[in-house]
Amino acid sequence: MSNWINFIKKELSNINFDKVEQDSPSNLFLLKNNTYLSFEISKKGTLEKTEAGKYWFNDNKETDFEVSHVKAVLDLSKPNNLNFLQVSYFSEYGKDFELEFNEENKIILKQFLDIPLKTGWQELNYKYNEDHYKTIVKIYLTNKPLEFEILLLNFAEQDITLPGDKTDKKIRSWWADLNFNKNKRKVNQTNVHPMIKHVA
């Protein structure tokens, strides 16, 4: 289990993080410039989960921090081994999110780490009336930005997803996006800054 942790710590050793938490030998959380990195290693030594996102502190809220609606995750089933998913209480697990400790997978992890460390991304958060119904992520890995659209489920829909929930969300999103609803629709941009602000 220490192999991945030791490798990650060595890769990130030149960064002066604002916050580092390791609540067990298998979990590591790092924060810099309001961007977080989180790693979870299984008992057998597999990197089970790698994610990054926006995280900021509050002074006058019920909780002392907030995260954005979506997060970047290492996902082997997607191009560039990158996907964006809605932040939820339950984490994503399975073969598509796992890395065994070997030289090939070290390269895959390094490529993913470049995104929160050096690139960052933009989140366009769409709200219709009081419903945050979708987020579009734009990330510049080449000259043309990659775009990810995430239709947001509410907490009840995330916890117990019924057969019609996702279809209903698509219909609600389609309705909110119609041109005659533009006066009821707001779009706020969140910039997820890279942890290393100036990279040559």
N, C-alpha and C positions, 0 to 999 in steps of 0.2 A: 504493500500500500504506500510505503514511503517513496517509491520510485517516482510516481507522478508528482507527488507533493514536492520532492526535492528538485525535480526537473523544472516545475513551474516556478518555484522560489528562485532558482538560479537564473531562469530566463528574465525574471522581473526584478532582479536584485539591484539594478541601477535606477530604479524608480523610487522616489521618496513618497510613499503613499500617505494619504491623509488618515486612513484607517485600515487596519489589518485585524481580522478576526479569524481565529482557528479554534472553534469550540470543541473540536475532536480531531483525531489524526486524519479523518477522512473528509473534512469539510473546511474550505478556505474561502474567505470573503475579503475582497480588497476594494478600496474606494480612492479615487483620485479625480479632482476637478468635477465632482458630482457624477462621475461615471463609475459604475461598479463592475467587478468581475467576480463570478462565483463558480466554484468547482466542487464536485462531489465525487468521491472515490468509493467504490464498493469494497466489501471485506476481502474479495479475491484480488483486489488491486487494479480493477478496471476503472477508467475514468468514465463515470456514468452520466455526468451532466456538466456541461460548460455553457455558461450564459453571461450576458452583459446587458447593461441598460442604464437608464437615468435614475438617479437616487438623490434626493435632497432633503435637508433638515427643515423642520418647522419650529416656530416658537409658540404658536397659538392654536395648535390643532390637538385633537384627541390623541393622535400618535405623534411621535417626535420626528418622523420621516415620512416621505412619500416616494412612490416609484411611478414611472410613466405607465401607460396602458399596455405597452408592448415591450418585448425584450428580444435581443439577438440570441440565437442558440446555434450551437454546432450540430448540424444535421447532415449525416452522410448521404441521405436520400435526395438532397437538393444540389443544384449547381453551386459551385464554390464552397460546398459543405456548409452553407449558410441559410438560415431561415429566420423569420421573425414571427413570433407567436404572442398571443395575449398573455399578459402576466396573470397567473392564477395561483391559488393556494396549493394545488397539487402540481408537482413538477412532472415533466415529460421523461419517461423512461422507455428503454427498448434498444434493440440493436442499432437503430439509425442514429442514436445519440451517444453510443459507447465507443471508447478507444482502448484497445489493449496497449500495453506499454511496449513499444518497439520503435525502431528508427523511422519507418514510414509514417507512423502515426504522430511522431514528434513533429514532422514537417507539417502535417495537417493541422495540428494544434497551433503551431507557430503562425500559419497563414490565417487562422481564425483570430488569433490574438492581435494581429496587425489592425484589425477592424476597430476594436475599442481603444487600442493603444495609439494608432496613428491616423485613422481615417475618420471615425465618428459617422454620424448620419443625421438626417432630418426626419422628424415625425410631424405629419400634418394631421391634426386631430379634428375630426368632423363632429359637430354637435347640431342636432335638430331639436328645437325647443329645449328640453332639459336632458335629452338622450344623447350621450356620447356613443354614436353608432358605428364609427369606423375610424381606423387610423391608416394612413398611407405613409410608408417609409421610403425615403429616397436615400440611396447610398452610392457614392461615386468610387467605384473600383476601377473604372475605365473612363473614357471621355463621355460615354453615355451613361446616365444614372440607371441603376437597377431600382425597380419599384416593387414593393410588396404591399398588398392590400389586406388588412385584417378587419373582418367584421366582428365587432365586440359583443360578447355575450354578457348579460348581467350575472351577478353572483349565483342566483338561483339556477340560471341556465347552465352555468359552469359546473355546479355541484351535482345536479341531477339533470342531465341533458335528455330531454324527451325527443321522440322521433321528429316532431315538427318544428323544433326550436330553430335549427339552422336555416330551414326554408323560410320561416317567419322572419328571421333576421335579414335574409336576402331581400325579402319583399319590403321590409321597413327601410332598409338602406336604399333600395331602388326608389321608393317614394320620397325619401328625404333628399335624394340627389336630383329630383325633377326640377326643371328650371323655375317653375312657378312657386317653388318653395324656397327660393334663394334668400328671401328676406327673413326667413325663420332659421336659416342655416348659418352657422359660424364655423370658421376654420382657424384654429390656432396652431402656430408652429412651435415646436420644441426642438432645440438643437442639442443633440447628444455629443458633447465635445470629446475629442480624443484625450486620453489620459496624458499623452505626451503632446503638448501644444505645438512645439516647433521641432519638426523633424526634417533634417536635410535630405 
